[in-house]
Amino acid sequence: MKTNDIKKGMVVKLNNGWFGIMADNMRGNTRMVDVDGMYREIGSVYSHDIIKAWDTNLKLGSNLQGVLDSATASKVEHNKKQLELKSLVANY
């Protein structure tokens, strides 16, 4: 699955191990995600930091427990521009 195919309500896993719910239907290098990390917050996430996606249709703020077991995860593929941005921000 490509990052541009991830739709609002799908559960995603980030490179740092945190999970979240996609909050937009946009495309490009940044996406809006409801992240369930140390705190629950919505914010912009680099597309290259999304590594897995589950085909779910959750509302923002939903509990993620149990959802990950009932759906199959897809590995996320990144396009050339996203990989270029990843190497650019890795230098900082």
Residue pairs with C-beta under 8 A, 6 or more apart in sequence:
1 53
1 74
1 75
1 76
1 77
2 76
2 77
2 78
2 79
3 27
3 31
3 47
3 48
3 50
3 76
3 77
3 78
3 79
3 82
4 27
4 28
4 79
6 12
6 22
6 31
6 50
6 53
6 76
7 22
7 25
8 22
8 23
8 24
8 25
9 21
9 22
9 56
9 57
9 58
9 59
10 21
10 22
10 53
10 54
10 55
10 56
10 57
10 58
11 19
11 20
11 21
11 22
11 53
11 54
11 56
11 58
11 64
11 67
11 68
11 71
12 19
12 20
12 21
12 22
12 33
12 50
12 52
12 53
12 54
12 76
13 19
13 50
13 51
13 52
13 53
13 73
14 20
14 33
14 35
14 45
14 49
14 50
14 51
15 48
15 49
15 50
15 51
16 37
16 49
18 35
18 36
18 37
19 35
19 36
19 64
19 68
20 33
20 34
20 35
20 36
20 37
20 45
21 33
21 34
21 36
21 58
21 59
21 60
21 61
21 62
21 64
22 31
22 32
22 33
22 34
22 53
23 31
23 32
23 33
23 34
23 42
23 60
24 31
24 32
26 32
28 47
29 46
29 47
29 48
29 81
29 82
29 85
30 44
30 45
30 46
30 47
31 44
31 45
31 47
31 50
32 42
32 43
32 44
32 45
33 42
33 43
33 44
33 45
33 50
34 40
34 41
34 42
34 60
34 61
35 41
35 42
35 43
35 45
36 64
40 61
42 60
46 82
46 85
46 86
46 89
47 78
47 82
48 78
48 82
48 83
48 85
48 86
50 76
51 75
51 76
52 73
52 74
52 75
52 76
53 73
53 74
53 76
54 67
54 68
54 71
54 72
54 73
54 74
55 71
55 72
55 74
56 67
56 71
58 64
58 67
78 86
